[in-house]
Amino acid sequence: MVDRLVEAGLKVVAVARSAESLAELQARQPSIGVCVADISDDSSIAAIKEVLDRPVRAVVHGPGVGVAGGILVAPTATMVDAVNIKVGGLLRLSRAADERFVKGSRIIAIGGHYGLEPTAYAASAGVANAALVNVSRQLSLAYGPRGITAHVIAPGPADTERLRNVARARAEQRGCSVDDVLDELKEESSIGAFTTPEQVAWAVSMLLDPCADAMTGSTLMLDSGRRKGLP
């Protein structure tokens, strides 16, 4: 996502808890600014606000949450943390940028298809991403009079290191191989594929187009054909 936005000529400010991770990113993309902040805590609002010095074209909120298992066994603390990070984090980020928003600014949240297609093994992601859809619609109503739009991108499982860590944990629990778990996850897709980080980055950049104004409050499914329900 950072690469796409930099290529589009935008000044990117990356926010993360880890100064080391931000330094690695900045070494690859020297033009970006960085902000060490914990989006799960209200202190991040002031920290992010302090580094913003120009109109904000878009905020993109894409944190990961803990893997908690199914709804019968998921620790309640992990469930609460997931909602705080996803929903609370989006609100903190939006409030940090509020004074810098201009007409045409975007609020973009990276959710996930489990928020709309519940599963037996991803309770925290399902609950948090479902709440994110509702909050995005509320933001679209609240910010609409200022010409600011809110959007959710809902990928399916993305081909990342995190997915492989999840697959490894599930494989250990079931006594099967990691490849078996990954193959099962691929079979959930109508095209037999995982969503890629590059595809998510494309969706973020596409939402910056003025024609995307009409999508405000909507959820863009990027799940490689996993969702079975309507609409």
TIPALUM-843454 format. One record per residue: x, y, z of N, C-alpha, C in turn; residue in one letter. Coordinates in Angstrom, 3 decimals, always signed. Each point is the difference from the previous one (the first is absolute). Layout:
BEGIN
      nxx      nyy      nzz     caxx     cayy     cazz      cxx      cyy      czz resn
        X        Y        Z        X        Y        Z        X        Y        Z    A
...
//
This chain:
BEGIN
      nxx      nyy      nzz     caxx     cayy     cazz      cxx      cyy      czz resn
   +0.833   -1.205   +0.000   -0.833   +1.205   +0.000   +0.865   +1.251   +0.000    M
   +1.040   -0.020   +0.815   +0.902   +1.150   +0.038   +0.629   +0.229   -1.368    V
   +0.453   -1.066   -0.635   +0.618   +0.130   -1.321   -0.964   +0.632   -0.996    D
   -1.230   -0.462   -0.013   -1.011   +0.528   -0.928   -0.243   +1.485   +0.229    R
   -0.142   +0.381   +1.252   -0.308   +1.391   +0.318   +1.177   +0.917   -0.299    L
   +1.209   -0.484   +0.270   +1.185   +0.793   -0.339   +0.103   +0.174   -1.511    V
   -0.261   -1.082   -0.746   +0.038   +0.080   -1.462   -1.030   +0.985   -0.541    E
   -1.100   +0.171   +0.738   -1.038   +0.949   -0.416   +0.371   +1.440   +0.351    A
   +1.173   +0.192   +0.597   +0.460   +1.351   +0.318   -0.468   +0.528   +1.337    G
   -0.508   -0.893   +0.860   -0.498   +0.435   +1.293   +1.090   -0.085   +1.066    L
   -0.072   +0.895   +0.956   +0.872   -0.057   +1.174   -0.652   -0.947   +0.998    K
   +0.671   -1.082   +0.343   -0.541   -1.017   +0.894   +0.606   +0.152   +1.391    V
   -0.849   -0.076   +0.999   +0.449   -0.086   +1.384   -0.427   -1.366   +0.513    V
   +0.961   -0.849   +0.322   -0.288   -1.346   +0.483   -0.047   +0.007   +1.525    A
   -1.010   -0.667   +0.551   -0.198   -0.061   +1.449   +0.098   -1.451   +0.448    V
   +0.791   -0.249   +1.020   +0.122   -1.350   +0.559   +0.537   +0.090   +1.415    A
   -0.164   -1.090   +0.756   +0.542   -0.042   +1.358   +1.515   -0.196   -0.010    R
   +0.507   -0.673   -1.033   +1.400   -0.391   -0.029   +0.853   +1.009   -0.753    S
   +0.904   +0.664   +0.708   +0.925   +0.927   -0.653   +0.912   -0.744   -0.964    A
   +0.342   -1.231   +0.343   +0.872   -0.799   -0.861   -0.674   -0.300   -1.337    E
   -1.266   -0.381   +0.045   -0.724   -0.287   -1.241   -0.118   +1.248   -0.865    S
   -0.257   +1.131   +0.632   -0.114   +1.250   -0.747   +1.338   +0.381   -0.626    L
   +1.093   -0.236   +0.721   +1.324   +0.312   -0.542   +0.300   -0.859   -1.228    A
   -0.405   -1.260   +0.045   +0.203   -0.887   -1.148   -0.801   +0.489   -1.201    E
   -1.223   +0.428   +0.250   -0.833   +0.507   -1.086   +0.567   +1.291   -0.572    L
   +0.461   +0.864   +0.872   +0.547   +1.284   -0.452   +1.308   -0.183   -0.753    Q
   +0.756   -1.039   +0.342   +1.239   -0.285   -0.727   -0.305   -0.389   -1.446    A
   -1.150   -0.636   -0.210   -0.403   -0.396   -1.353   -0.710   +1.127   -0.735    R
   -0.719   +0.828   +0.757   -0.732   +1.133   -0.578   +0.397   +1.265   +0.769    Q
   +1.144   +0.597   -0.333   +0.524   +1.133   +0.788   -0.905   +1.227   +0.030    P
   -0.946   +0.109   -0.925   -0.824   +1.207   -0.053   -1.081   +0.036   +1.067    S
   -0.277   -1.137   +0.642   -1.132   -0.033   +0.922   +0.362   +0.605   +1.352    I
   -1.031   +0.454   +0.710   +0.148   +0.374   +1.395   -0.445   -1.156   +0.862    G
   +0.402   -0.001   +1.260   -0.378   -1.089   +0.898   -0.499   +0.565   +1.319    V
   -0.835   -0.790   +0.655   -0.543   +0.381   +1.304   -0.130   -1.261   +0.842    C
   +0.738   -0.045   +1.104   -0.107   -1.132   +0.917   -1.187   +0.267   +0.930    V
   -1.032   -0.817   -0.128   -1.200   +0.179   +0.812   -0.753   -1.318   +0.063    A
   -0.697   -0.202   +1.109   -0.819   -1.194   +0.200   -1.446   +0.369   -0.269    D
   -0.516   -0.447   -1.158   -1.341   +0.395   -0.431   -1.086   -0.551   +0.922    I
   +0.369   -0.926   +0.901   -0.980   -0.551   +0.939   -0.167   +0.875   +1.237    S
   +0.748   +1.105   +0.077   -0.041   +0.879   +1.168   -0.312   +1.427   -0.433    D
   -0.762   +0.714   +0.818   -0.395   +1.366   -0.352   +1.188   +0.949   -0.134    D
   +1.140   -0.342   +0.587   +1.177   +0.852   -0.125   +0.462   +0.128   -1.451    S
   -0.409   -0.943   -0.839   +0.414   +0.051   -1.403   -0.607   +1.190   -0.739    S
   -1.132   +0.495   +0.467   -0.652   +1.121   -0.683   +0.929   +1.208   -0.041    I
   +0.535   +0.378   +1.162   +0.898   +1.153   +0.064   +1.301   -0.279   -0.733    A
   +0.505   -1.230   +0.109   +1.272   -0.333   -0.648   -0.102   +0.108   -1.518    A
   -1.095   -0.487   -0.550   -0.187   +0.065   -1.456   -0.271   +1.434   -0.432    I
   -0.835   +0.691   +0.750   -0.339   +1.382   -0.342   +1.255   +0.870   -0.082    K
   +0.961   -0.279   +0.851   +1.209   +0.820   +0.075   +0.843   -0.089   -1.264    E
   -0.046   -1.133   -0.714   +0.855   -0.166   -1.180   -0.702   +0.425   -1.295    V
   -1.282   +0.338   +0.072   -0.723   +0.418   -1.197   +0.167   +1.498   -0.205    L
   +0.479   +0.373   -1.198   +0.281   +1.412   -0.234   -0.595   +0.509   -1.311    D
   -0.941   -0.758   -0.566   -0.601   +0.388   -1.283   -1.355   -0.679   -0.137    R
   -0.791   +0.354   -1.009   -1.290   -0.679   -0.192   +0.184   -1.508   -0.150    P
   -0.920   -0.740   +0.573   +0.064   -1.461   -0.036   -0.914   -0.514   -1.113    V
   +0.608   -0.599   -0.995   -0.764   -0.551   -1.131   -0.733   -1.263   +0.392    R
   +0.613   -0.805   +0.849   -0.634   -1.247   +0.431   +0.667   -0.523   +1.255    A
   -0.781   -0.660   +0.830   +0.565   -0.823   +1.073   -0.342   -1.446   -0.341    V
   +0.975   -0.877   +0.206   -0.184   -1.423   -0.301   +0.316   -0.774   +1.274    V
   -0.986   -0.723   +0.488   +0.116   -0.701   +1.278   +0.033   -1.503   -0.276    H
   +1.142   -0.639   +0.256   +0.116   -1.417   -0.333   +0.742   -0.819   +1.036    G
   -0.445   -0.018   +1.261   +0.712   -0.768   +1.018   -0.393   -1.470   -0.017    P
   +0.868   -0.828   +0.543   -0.352   -1.396   +0.218   -0.503   -0.187   +1.422    G
   -0.791   -1.051   +0.217   -0.514   -0.288   +1.346   +0.376   -1.430   +0.375    V
   -0.120   -0.288   +1.294   +0.377   -1.311   +0.500   -0.852   -1.113   -0.585    G
   +0.613   -1.157   -0.183   -0.725   -1.180   -0.471   -0.551   -0.715   +1.222    V
   -1.319   +0.006   +0.141   -0.607   -0.439   +1.258   -0.675   -1.359   -0.085    A
   -0.169   -0.556   -1.203   -0.738   -1.247   -0.127   -1.493   +0.245   -0.111    G
   -0.787   -1.054   +0.158   -1.451   +0.089   -0.150   -0.676   +0.686   +1.170    G
   -1.275   +0.307   -0.172   -0.730   +0.814   +0.964   -0.146   -0.693   +1.360    I
   +0.039   -1.322   +0.053   -0.156   -0.708   +1.266   +1.277   -0.023   +0.834    L
   +1.138   +0.216   -0.640   +1.272   -0.095   +0.728   +0.809   +1.295   -0.026    V
   -0.358   +0.946   -0.828   +0.781   +1.239   -0.124   +0.030   +0.754   +1.322    A
   +1.187   +0.370   +0.487   +0.061   +0.787   +1.240   -0.749   +1.318   -0.168    P
   -0.811   +0.338   +0.980   -0.776   +1.238   -0.112   +0.911   +1.215   -0.104    T
   +1.152   -0.044   +0.664   +0.929   +1.134   -0.066   +0.502   +0.214   -1.422    A
   +0.256   -1.093   -0.714   +0.455   +0.113   -1.384   -1.103   +0.570   -0.878    T
   -1.234   -0.410   +0.265   -1.133   +0.527   -0.760   -0.141   +1.506   +0.212    M
   +0.091   +0.417   +1.255   -0.118   +1.431   +0.320   +1.150   +0.784   -0.624    V
   +1.202   -0.539   +0.087   +1.163   +0.665   -0.597   -0.187   +0.169   -1.505    D
   -0.556   -1.013   -0.664   -0.187   +0.066   -1.450   -0.927   +1.148   -0.374    A
   -1.080   +0.154   +0.740   -0.933   +1.100   -0.288   +0.663   +1.347   +0.293    V
   +0.750   +0.068   +1.085   +0.687   +1.249   +0.332   +0.998   +0.386   -1.081    N
   +0.765   -0.988   -0.478   +1.018   +0.296   -1.011   -0.638   +0.382   -1.330    I
   -1.011   -0.757   -0.413   -0.630   +0.251   -1.303   -0.890   +1.249   +0.043    K
   -0.970   -0.001   +0.885   -0.982   +1.088   +0.037   +0.562   +1.214   +0.740    V
   +0.513   -0.223   +1.195   +0.581   +1.117   +0.745   +1.160   +0.615   -0.749    G
   +0.811   -0.836   -0.631   +1.137   +0.510   -0.765   -0.421   +0.870   -1.162    G
   -1.054   -0.411   -0.716   -0.493   +0.809   -1.117   -0.505   +1.351   +0.497    L
   -0.702   +0.000   +1.126   -0.516   +1.259   +0.538   +1.143   +0.901   +0.452    L
   +1.010   -0.577   +0.624   +1.146   +0.817   +0.438   +0.725   +0.598   -1.190    R
   +0.214   -0.810   -1.029   +0.686   +0.494   -1.190   -0.796   +1.118   -0.662    L
   -1.313   -0.180   -0.104   -0.854   +1.017   -0.616   -0.001   +1.290   +0.816    S
   -0.035   -0.135   +1.306   -0.009   +1.192   +0.853   +1.338   +0.730   -0.038    R
   +1.082   -0.752   -0.152   +1.316   +0.638   -0.115   +0.100   +0.833   -1.271    A
   -0.648   -0.472   -1.072   +0.099   +0.672   -1.293   -1.143   +0.976   -0.255    A
   -0.982   +0.042   +0.881   -1.241   +0.737   -0.261   +0.232   +1.442   -0.452    D
   +0.866   +0.719   +0.681   +0.216   +1.409   -0.335   +0.730   +0.175   -1.320    E
   +0.602   -1.071   -0.511   +0.748   +0.058   -1.263   -0.786   -0.562   -1.175    R
   -1.181   -0.565   +0.275   -0.813   -0.503   -1.095   -0.501   +1.150   -0.875    F
   -0.119   -0.271   -1.304   -0.544   +0.970   -0.950   -1.062   -0.712   -0.837    V
   -0.724   +0.757   -0.779   -0.998   -0.615   -0.865   +0.686   -1.012   -0.923    K
   -0.554   -1.206   -0.058   +0.589   -1.057   -0.805   +0.939   -0.919   +0.763    G
   +0.235   +0.305   +1.288   +0.839   -0.884   +0.811   -0.687   -1.347   +0.189    S
   +0.820   -1.017   +0.232   -0.508   -1.361   +0.158   +0.367   -0.557   +1.380    R
   -0.938   -0.730   +0.581   +0.261   -0.829   +1.174   -0.130   -1.436   -0.476    I
   +1.103   -0.743   +0.019   +0.021   -1.351   -0.556   +0.412   -0.984   +1.079    I
   -0.859   -0.967   +0.260   +0.285   -1.027   +0.993   +0.189   -1.342   -0.709    A
   +1.064   -0.706   +0.361   +0.206   -1.340   -0.518   -0.663   -0.964   +0.979    I
   -1.108   -0.577   -0.424   -0.724   -0.950   +0.845   +0.324   -1.418   -0.426    G
   -1.033   -0.772   -0.271   +0.197   -1.364   -0.438   -1.333   -0.680   -0.234    G
   -0.004   -0.985   -0.859   -1.279   -0.615   -0.375   -0.622   -0.793   +1.141    H
   +0.781   -0.375   +1.030   -0.581   -0.711   +1.137   -1.008   +0.863   +0.751    Y
   +0.063   +1.309   -0.172   -0.999   +0.861   +0.610   -1.365   -0.137   -0.635    G
   -0.039   -0.512   -1.217   -1.257   -0.169   -0.721   -0.321   -1.468   -0.262    L
   +0.983   -0.844   +0.191   -0.155   -1.438   -0.220   +0.628   -0.719   +1.198    E
   -0.732   -0.110   +1.116   +0.584   -0.565   +1.215   +0.497   -1.429   -0.204    P
   +1.057   -0.336   +0.739   +0.548   -1.352   -0.045   +0.093   -0.550   +1.417    T
   +0.293   -1.290   +0.092   +0.096   -0.654   +1.306   +1.358   +0.196   +0.654    A
   +0.958   +0.647   -0.696   +1.358   +0.046   +0.539   +0.603   +1.405   +0.059    Y
   -0.751   +1.029   -0.309   +0.568   +1.356   -0.011   -0.952   +0.980   +0.676    A
   -0.280   -0.263   +1.274   -1.001   +0.801   +0.710   +0.406   +1.455   +0.152    A
   +1.239   +0.253   +0.401   +0.399   +1.387   +0.255   -0.014   +0.823   -1.286    S
   +0.505   -0.565   -1.090   -0.013   +0.722   -1.275   -1.425   +0.227   -0.478    A
   -0.872   -0.995   +0.184   -1.380   +0.142   -0.455   -0.734   +1.112   +0.723    G
   +0.091   -0.001   +1.327   -0.710   +1.006   +0.793   +0.551   +1.399   -0.266    V
   +1.323   +0.137   +0.015   +0.607   +1.316   -0.182   -0.265   +0.562   -1.383    A
   +0.069   -0.840   -1.028   -0.212   +0.489   -1.360   -1.469   +0.299   -0.284    N
   -0.908   -0.742   +0.645   -1.417   +0.328   -0.133   -0.284   +1.371   +0.607    A
   +0.592   +0.269   +1.158   -0.170   +1.311   +0.642   +0.599   +1.106   -0.852    A
   +1.091   -0.304   -0.677   +0.672   +0.991   -0.842   -0.904   +0.455   -1.140    L
   -0.770   -0.925   -0.560   -0.932   +0.352   -1.073   -1.036   +0.998   +0.500    V
   -0.542   -0.248   +1.192   -1.001   +0.897   +0.566   +0.592   +1.376   +0.284    N
   +1.200   +0.016   +0.588   +0.643   +1.279   +0.341   +0.326   +0.793   -1.260    V
   +0.417   -0.679   -1.050   +0.292   +0.694   -1.254   -1.251   +0.681   -0.550    S
   -1.132   -0.671   +0.102   -1.247   +0.623   -0.468   -0.354   +1.215   +0.853    R
   +0.221   -0.121   +1.306   -0.262   +1.156   +0.859   +0.925   +1.167   -0.345    Q
   +1.269   -0.302   -0.259   +0.934   +1.054   -0.387   -0.403   +0.639   -1.325    L
   -0.508   -0.816   -0.921   -0.417   +0.554   -1.295   -1.146   +0.995   +0.171    S
   -0.874   -0.264   +0.973   -1.103   +0.920   +0.267   +0.501   +1.260   +0.700    L
   +0.894   -0.178   +0.958   +0.483   +1.141   +0.779   +0.880   +0.927   -0.824    A
   +0.817   -0.573   -0.875   +0.945   +0.804   -0.785   -0.546   +0.404   -1.368    Y
   -1.099   -0.605   -0.402   -0.555   +0.283   -1.324   -0.198   +1.477   -0.312    G
   -0.559   +0.796   +0.941   -0.203   +1.422   -0.289   +1.296   +0.758   -0.303    P
   +1.137   -0.537   +0.424   +1.298   +0.643   -0.276   +0.638   -0.550   -1.277    R
   -0.705   -0.908   -0.694   +0.545   -0.565   -1.235   +1.063   -1.052   +0.244    G
   +0.018   -0.568   +1.201   +0.977   -1.030   +0.372   -0.703   -1.345   -0.015    I
   +0.620   -1.004   -0.595   -0.654   -1.296   -0.144   +0.733   -1.075   +0.793    T
   -0.749   -1.043   +0.385   +0.550   -1.100   +0.799   -0.230   -1.318   -0.733    A
   +0.983   -0.876   +0.066   -0.026   -1.239   -0.780   +0.604   -1.145   +0.799    H
   -0.503   -1.206   -0.235   +0.620   -1.209   +0.547   +0.428   -0.879   -1.168    V
   +1.217   -0.494   +0.064   +0.475   -1.018   -0.932   +0.011   -1.320   +0.761    I
   -0.649   -1.021   -0.548   -0.118   -1.284   +0.696   +0.693   -1.098   -0.794    A
   +1.307   -0.190   +0.239   +0.702   -1.088   -0.677   -0.369   -1.349   +0.605    P
   +0.286   -1.047   -0.754   +0.009   -1.332   +0.588   +1.356   -0.223   +0.628    G
   +0.300   -1.232   +0.444   +1.336   -0.274   +0.510   +1.060   +0.444   -1.005    P
   +0.971   +0.772   +0.474   +1.035   +0.532   -0.888   +1.261   -0.846   +0.109    A
   +0.680   -0.157   -1.100   +1.196   -0.835   -0.067   +1.167   +0.731   +0.664    D
   +0.051   -0.086   +1.315   +1.007   +0.719   +0.784   +0.631   -0.930   +1.035    T
   +1.036   +0.494   +0.644   +0.647   -0.753   +1.070   -0.978   -0.277   +1.134    E
   -0.868   +0.966   +0.283   -0.971   -0.179   +1.081   -0.940   -1.162   -0.296    R
   -0.462   -0.115   -1.248   -0.894   -1.103   -0.366   +0.706   -1.341   +0.217    L
   +1.262   -0.061   -0.344   +0.742   -1.254   +0.158   +0.212   -0.332   +1.477    R
   +0.142   +1.005   +0.834   +0.081   -0.247   +1.436   -1.320   -0.552   +0.533    N
   -1.111   +0.556   -0.493   -1.324   -0.500   +0.394   -0.170   -1.443   -0.469    V
   +0.405   -0.261   -1.237   -0.123   -1.356   -0.548   +0.860   -0.985   +0.787    A
   +1.164   +0.459   +0.445   +0.892   -0.870   +0.765   -0.641   -0.374   +1.343    R
   -0.626   +0.976   +0.646   -0.657   -0.269   +1.282   -1.164   -0.967   -0.178    A
   -0.782   +0.199   -1.046   -1.135   -0.897   -0.241   +0.469   -1.398   -0.360    R
   +1.105   -0.086   -0.730   +0.539   -1.306   -0.374   +0.453   -0.774   +1.236    A
   +0.625   +0.696   +0.958   +0.443   -0.654   +1.229   -1.183   -0.499   +0.818    E
   -1.064   +0.792   +0.037   -1.186   -0.399   +0.750   -0.659   -1.242   -0.599    Q
   +0.014   -0.085   -1.321   -0.716   -1.084   -0.681   +0.893   -1.181   -0.362    R
   +1.306   +0.167   +0.167   +0.902   -1.081   -0.335   +0.144   -0.240   -1.487    G
   -0.044   +1.078   -0.780   +0.170   -0.111   -1.449   +1.108   +0.946   -0.437    C
   +0.244   +0.076   -1.290   +1.070   +0.861   -0.491   -0.500   +1.417   -0.247    S
   +0.940   +0.950   -0.017   -0.343   +1.394   -0.314   -0.576   +0.094   -1.404    V
   +0.563   -0.756   -0.935   -0.502   +0.024   -1.379   -1.443   -0.481   -0.071    D
   -0.363   -0.986   +0.844   -1.391   -0.477   +0.017   -0.945   +1.130   +0.390    D
   +0.398   +0.762   +1.025   -0.838   +1.112   +0.460   -0.097   +1.070   -1.082    V
   +1.125   +0.335   -0.623   -0.008   +1.024   -1.054   -0.858   -0.447   -1.180    L
   +0.081   -1.273   -0.352   -0.812   -0.507   -1.115   -1.491   +0.098   +0.327    D
   -0.371   -0.309   +1.241   -1.398   +0.121   +0.408   -0.473   +1.446   -0.094    E
   +0.846   +0.928   +0.420   -0.362   +1.411   -0.079   -0.163   +0.450   -1.450    L
   +0.836   -0.513   -0.872   -0.135   +0.343   -1.424   -1.297   -0.533   -0.580    K
   -0.427   -1.168   +0.473   -1.226   -0.600   -0.521   -1.235   +0.823   +0.345    E
   +0.100   +0.881   +1.010   -1.123   +0.876   +0.337   -0.218   +1.069   -1.067    E
   +1.005   +0.224   -0.829   -0.054   +1.029   -1.041   -0.536   -0.585   -1.293    S
   -0.895   +0.728   -0.659   -0.553   -0.494   -1.265   +1.043   -0.044   -1.106    S
   +1.094   +0.760   +0.174   +1.077   -0.032   -1.003   +1.239   -0.716   +0.543    I
   -0.151   -0.628   +1.170   +1.089   -0.772   +0.566   +1.241   +0.812   +0.304    G
   -0.194   +1.179   +0.592   +1.147   +0.900   +0.202   -0.130   +0.772   +1.304    A
   +1.144   +0.441   +0.507   +0.022   +0.958   +1.083   +0.011   +1.407   -0.585    F
   -0.500   +0.954   +0.766   +0.155   +1.407   -0.363   +1.462   +0.380   +0.256    T
   +0.547   +0.857   -0.835   +1.387   +0.409   +0.173   +0.077   +1.414   +0.578    T
   +1.087   +0.320   +0.685   +0.177   +1.373   +0.493   -0.048   +1.025   -1.133    P
   +0.508   -0.388   -1.179   -0.025   +0.916   -1.154   -1.419   +0.321   -0.427    E
   -0.900   -0.975   +0.110   -1.399   +0.252   -0.363   -0.678   +0.936   +0.989    Q
   +0.329   -0.149   +1.265   -0.541   +0.915   +1.002   +0.528   +1.412   -0.240    V
   +1.290   +0.106   -0.334   +0.592   +1.306   -0.291   -0.663   +0.641   -1.210    A
   -0.327   -0.814   -1.011   -0.720   +0.527   -1.169   -1.343   +0.590   +0.419    W
   -0.721   -0.704   +0.870   -1.308   +0.488   +0.428   +0.119   +1.327   +0.748    A
   +1.025   +0.120   +0.844   +0.211   +1.262   +0.714   +0.235   +1.134   -0.983    V
   +0.868   -0.213   -0.973   +0.306   +1.061   -0.965   -1.209   +0.310   -0.872    S
   -0.790   -1.011   -0.330   -1.202   +0.218   -0.812   -1.015   +0.888   +0.723    M
   -0.092   -0.160   +1.321   -0.965   +0.797   +0.764   +0.362   +1.476   +0.045    L
   +1.223   +0.342   -0.375   +0.387   +1.411   -0.042   -0.560   +0.717   -1.219    L
   -0.485   -0.758   -0.972   -0.587   +0.618   -1.187   -1.279   +0.743   +0.382    D
   -0.235   +1.196   -0.542   -1.222   +0.742   +0.335   -1.281   -0.772   -0.282    P
   +0.028   -0.919   -0.966   -1.197   -0.778   -0.314   -0.398   -0.928   +1.135    C
   +0.909   -0.242   +0.932   -0.320   -0.877   +1.126   -0.864   +0.690   +1.051    A
   -0.301   +1.278   -0.193   -0.870   +0.707   +0.941   -1.306   -0.754   +0.232    D
   -0.541   -0.594   -1.046   -1.309   -0.642   +0.085   +0.015   -1.272   +0.833    A
   +1.187   -0.485   +0.360   +0.098   -1.240   +0.762   -0.015   +0.231   +1.501    M
   -0.176   +1.223   +0.447   +0.153   +0.283   +1.420   -0.926   -0.855   +0.853    T
   +0.559   -0.535   +1.079   -0.758   -0.872   +0.884   -0.100   -1.430   -0.479    G
   +0.577   -0.281   -1.150   -0.093   -1.336   -0.581   +1.209   -0.851   +0.381    S
   -0.162   -1.303   -0.159   +1.088   -0.951   +0.234   +0.402   -0.620   -1.328    T
   +1.263   +0.149   -0.341   +0.533   -0.529   -1.251   +0.536   -1.403   +0.262    L
   -0.687   -1.003   -0.541   +0.407   -1.388   +0.221   +1.206   -0.325   -0.873    M
   +1.057   -0.441   +0.647   +1.232   -0.363   -0.695   +0.420   -1.386   +0.515    L
   -0.981   -0.900   +0.008   +0.148   -1.268   +0.709   +0.277   -1.187   -0.913    D
   +0.302   +0.241   -1.268   +0.279   -1.087   -0.961   -1.156   -0.985   -0.078    S
   -1.228   +0.517   +0.124   -1.179   -0.839   -0.181   -0.311   -0.910   +1.167    G
   +0.259   +0.446   +1.227   -0.288   -0.840   +1.168   -1.392   +0.234   +0.553    R
   -0.507   +1.201   -0.120   -1.304   +0.299   +0.583   -1.090   -0.698   -0.781    R
   -0.862   -0.708   +0.722   -1.101   -0.739   -0.642   -1.339   +0.719   +0.123    K
   -0.127   +0.864   +0.999   -1.290   +0.621   +0.256   -0.240   +1.236   -0.850    G
   -1.216   +0.541   +0.130   -0.404   +1.221   -0.682   -0.354   +1.041   +1.050    L
   +0.157   +1.329   -0.261   +0.507   +0.553   -1.270   +1.514   -0.055   -0.056    P
//
